[in-house]
Amino acid sequence: MRELVEYVLRGIVARPELVQVEEAQDDRGTVLRVRVAPEDVGKVIGRGGRMARALRTLVRAAGVRGGRVVLLEIEDGRPRPEAR
């Protein structure tokens, strides 16, 4: 699943070398966290969120086919602020 998302994203973004997909498990199921360059976030989200919705639909459908719940979270490449 992770490889599929990486493949699709590398075809969309301007800086494919910065695409990172991290797979984690939580109480909701499998979560794929996507990080791209800050200037590519708009391309990944798309106009009105259409691209993000399409990516989430693709991931969800592939997960259902495999009998599991898969979610997609999109982040930019900036470091996260520390939790206080």
GIBELMO-V833798 format. One record per pair of residues at least 12 apart in sequence whose ideal C-beta (glycine too) atoms are under 10 Angstrom apart, sorted by the first residue. I is the first residue (numbers start at 1). GAP is how many residues later the second one is. D is the distance in whole Angstrom. If there is no record, write none. Layout:
I | GAP | D
I | GAP | D
This chain:
1 | 20 | 9
1 | 22 | 7
1 | 29 | 7
1 | 31 | 7
1 | 57 | 10
1 | 58 | 7
1 | 61 | 6
1 | 62 | 7
1 | 65 | 8
1 | 67 | 9
1 | 69 | 6
1 | 71 | 10
2 | 19 | 5
2 | 20 | 8
2 | 21 | 5
2 | 28 | 9
2 | 30 | 6
2 | 32 | 10
2 | 57 | 10
2 | 68 | 10
3 | 18 | 8
4 | 17 | 9
4 | 28 | 10
4 | 51 | 10
4 | 54 | 8
4 | 55 | 8
4 | 58 | 7
5 | 14 | 9
5 | 16 | 5
5 | 18 | 9
5 | 27 | 6
5 | 29 | 7
5 | 50 | 7
5 | 53 | 8
5 | 54 | 6
5 | 57 | 9
5 | 65 | 9
5 | 67 | 7
6 | 13 | 6
6 | 14 | 8
6 | 15 | 5
6 | 26 | 10
6 | 28 | 9
7 | 12 | 10
7 | 14 | 10
8 | 36 | 10
8 | 43 | 10
8 | 46 | 9
8 | 47 | 7
8 | 50 | 7
8 | 51 | 10
9 | 12 | 7
9 | 25 | 6
9 | 26 | 10
9 | 27 | 7
9 | 31 | 9
9 | 34 | 9
9 | 35 | 7
9 | 42 | 10
9 | 46 | 8
9 | 65 | 9
10 | 26 | 10
12 | 24 | 9
12 | 28 | 8
12 | 31 | 6
12 | 32 | 6
12 | 34 | 9
12 | 39 | 7
12 | 43 | 9
13 | 23 | 5
13 | 24 | 7
13 | 26 | 9
13 | 27 | 4
13 | 28 | 9
13 | 30 | 6
13 | 31 | 7
14 | 22 | 9
14 | 23 | 7
14 | 25 | 7
14 | 26 | 6
14 | 29 | 7
15 | 21 | 7
15 | 22 | 4
15 | 23 | 10
15 | 24 | 7
15 | 25 | 6
15 | 62 | 9
16 | 20 | 9
16 | 21 | 9
16 | 24 | 9
17 | 20 | 9
18 | 17 | 8
18 | 18 | 6
18 | 19 | 4
18 | 20 | 9
18 | 21 | 10
18 | 22 | 7
18 | 58 | 10
18 | 59 | 6
19 | 15 | 7
19 | 16 | 7
19 | 17 | 6
19 | 18 | 8
19 | 21 | 8
19 | 25 | 9
19 | 58 | 9
20 | 13 | 8
20 | 14 | 7
20 | 15 | 4
20 | 16 | 8
20 | 55 | 9
20 | 57 | 8
21 | 12 | 7
21 | 13 | 5
21 | 14 | 8
21 | 15 | 10
21 | 51 | 9
22 | 12 | 8
22 | 13 | 7
22 | 51 | 9
22 | 53 | 9
23 | 47 | 9
24 | 47 | 10
24 | 49 | 9
25 | 43 | 10
26 | 45 | 9
28 | 41 | 7
28 | 42 | 10
28 | 43 | 6
29 | 31 | 10
29 | 34 | 7
29 | 39 | 6
29 | 40 | 3
29 | 41 | 6
29 | 42 | 6
30 | 29 | 9
30 | 33 | 7
30 | 36 | 9
30 | 38 | 6
30 | 39 | 7
30 | 40 | 5
30 | 41 | 7
30 | 42 | 10
31 | 38 | 9
31 | 39 | 8
31 | 40 | 5
31 | 41 | 8
31 | 42 | 6
32 | 23 | 9
32 | 24 | 10
32 | 27 | 6
32 | 31 | 10
32 | 38 | 7
32 | 39 | 7
32 | 40 | 5
32 | 41 | 7
32 | 42 | 10
33 | 38 | 9
33 | 39 | 8
33 | 40 | 5
33 | 41 | 8
33 | 42 | 6
34 | 18 | 10
34 | 21 | 8
34 | 25 | 10
34 | 38 | 7
34 | 39 | 7
34 | 40 | 5
34 | 41 | 7
34 | 42 | 10
35 | 38 | 10
35 | 39 | 8
35 | 40 | 5
35 | 41 | 7
35 | 42 | 5
35 | 43 | 9
36 | 38 | 8
36 | 39 | 8
36 | 40 | 6
36 | 41 | 6
37 | 39 | 7
37 | 40 | 5
37 | 41 | 9
38 | 38 | 5
38 | 39 | 6
38 | 40 | 6
39 | 37 | 9
39 | 38 | 9
40 | 36 | 8
40 | 37 | 8
41 | 33 | 7
41 | 34 | 8
41 | 35 | 5
41 | 36 | 8
41 | 37 | 9
42 | 34 | 10
44 | 30 | 6
44 | 31 | 10
44 | 32 | 9
45 | 29 | 6
45 | 31 | 10
49 | 25 | 10
51 | 23 | 9
52 | 20 | 8
52 | 21 | 10
52 | 22 | 6
53 | 19 | 10
55 | 17 | 6
55 | 19 | 8
56 | 14 | 9
56 | 15 | 8
56 | 16 | 5
56 | 17 | 9
56 | 18 | 9
57 | 15 | 9
58 | 12 | 10
58 | 14 | 9
59 | 12 | 7
59 | 13 | 5
60 | 12 | 8
